[in-house]
Amino acid sequence: MNRRTWAGICLGGLLVSATGCGVGSGLSEGGSLAMNLSRHDTYLRIWLDDQPAKQNVAKKAAMGYSEWKIKEQVSTSPKLKFQITKPEKLGRITMVSLSIFQQFKADYSNQSDFNVFSKDNASEAQMKPDTEYDLGKPAPYTVTDLHGNTIDGVKLDPGKKYKLVLTVRADKSETASIEFKTQ
């Protein structure tokens, strides 16, 4: 187990003892927290402007899931890098794409403001893990705006919240959703 898992188990134990639960219920509650922490939401890891997306460990332990977030603000044309922690779990990759959604009221719009993808369906033409992509000029990849128009690159509004959804289509596809705010 990694350090975050142990921290979550310890946090769970503190929560159980603080609420006054008995030993039996405390053990089952601790086991539940450990199971929540050991669950993999995705094998994708994402960075924007060299800042890693992270989950709230305490929330994941308690609820079983926590959104991925970038803590610090990023530029209006961020640089993206992603990693696949266990490539053997995904298999053959046939498409990599991303969509960016602007926050709308207390949620996010159902319409993506930007989409980035390769027009060429060949595996070799897809975005690759461990490579940094400047979303402001991601050539040779195609960028479309809210209206489906092809544009040069991503240009986000300053001071707004967004959600980036990265999809890797493969034998076992993966999707990661990352919340962030621009400078």
N, C-alpha and C positions, 0 to 999 in steps of 0.2 A: 504494500500500500504506500501511496505517496504521502507527502507531508500534508497536503490539503485534505486528504481523506481522514487522516488521523486528527487533524484540527477539527473537522466536522464531527467526528465521533466524540471527541472531548467536549465540544460545544453542546452536542446532544445530551451527553451525560450531565452537564451543568444545567441544562434546561429541565431535564427530568428531575434532578434533585431539587432544583429551585421550585418546581411546581408541587413538590411533596408526594410524588407518586411512590408507590411501594416498590420493593425490589423486583418482583415478578414483572410488573408492568414496565418498570424502568429498563429491564433487560430486553423486553420485546420492543420497546420504543427505541432503544439504542441500536438494536438489530435493524429496525426499519430505517433509521437514519443512515446506517452504514450501507444498506442496500441502495438507498437513494443516491448516496455519494458515489457508489461504485458503478452506477448506471452511466453508460456512454450515450450522450445526446447526439454526438456527431464525431466523426474522425477528422473533420476539417478544423483547422486553426487559421485565424485571419488576423492580419495586421493592417492598420491604416496609418500612414505617415509614421511607420516604425513603432506604433503603439499596439500592443496585443489586445485582442478582445478577451474579456474574462467573464466568468460567471460569479455570482454572489454565492459563496460556498454555504453560508448559513441558510439562505433561502432554498438552495438545492437540497440540503439535508432535510429541511422541514417539509418542503412541498414536493420534492422529487424532480423539480425542474426550476431553472433560473435562466432568464434571458442573458444573452451574451451582450456585453457592452464595452465600448471604448471609453475609458475614464476621462481622458483629457480631450479637449476640442481638437478637431482636425481642420486642415485647410479646405477651401472651397473646391479645389481640384486635387483630392488626396491621391496618394500612392498606395496601391493595394499589393499585398503579398499574401499568399495562402500556402498552407502546408497540409498534407494528408498524413496523419500520424501512423496509420496502418494501411499502406497501399494495397496489400494483399486482400484486405476486406472489401475493397471496391472492385477490383478486377480491371477489365478493359474500359478505359475512359473513351466515350464517344462525343461528349459535348461538355463545355464549361461555359456558363453564362452568369451574369449578375444583373440584378435590378436594384434600383434605389428608389425608395418611397419617402415622400416628405410627410412629417407629422401633420395630421389634420384633426383639430380639436384635441381630444384626449387619446386618440388612436393614430393610426397611419392610414393614408389614402389607400384605396383599393387600386388606384392607377399608378403605375410606376412613372417617376419623372424621367428616369434614364434606364436604358438597357444596354449592356455591352456584351457582344458575342462575336463569334467568327462566322462569316458567311460560308466559308468552306467547311464542309462536314467531316473532313478527314481528321483523324486522331492527331496527326502531327500539327494541324493548324490551330488546335485548341490552346487556351492559356495553360501554362505549366505551373506546377507547384514549385515553391522556393525561388520564384522569379518575381521581381518587383515590376509592377505595371503602373505607369503614370496615367491615371484616369482622365486627366486633362487633355492628353494626346495619346490615346492607347493604340495608335496604328500598329499593325494592320487590322485591328479589330474594329467592328462596326459599332457605332454608338447611335441610338435613337432617342428622341425626346418624348415628352408626354403625348404628342400628336402623331408619333410614328415617323417623324422626319429624321433623316440621317444628318447628324451634326458632327463637328470635329472632335468633341470631347465633353466630359462631364464638367459642368460649372454650377456648383451648388450655391444657394443663397447663404450669406453669412448670418450667424447667430440663430440658425434653425436646427431642429432635430430631424434626423433621418433614420431610416432602417435600410441596411444593405442586405440583400438576400443572394447568397452565392450558391449556385446549383452545379453539382458535378454529376452528369449522367454517365452511368457505368453499369457493369453487371449488377452491382448493388449501389444504386444512386444515393447521394448524400446532399443535404441542403443545410446551410447554416444561416441564421438570421442574426444580424449585428446592429445594435442601436448605437448612434453616435450623434454628436452635435458639432456644428461648424464654428469656426472662430468669428 
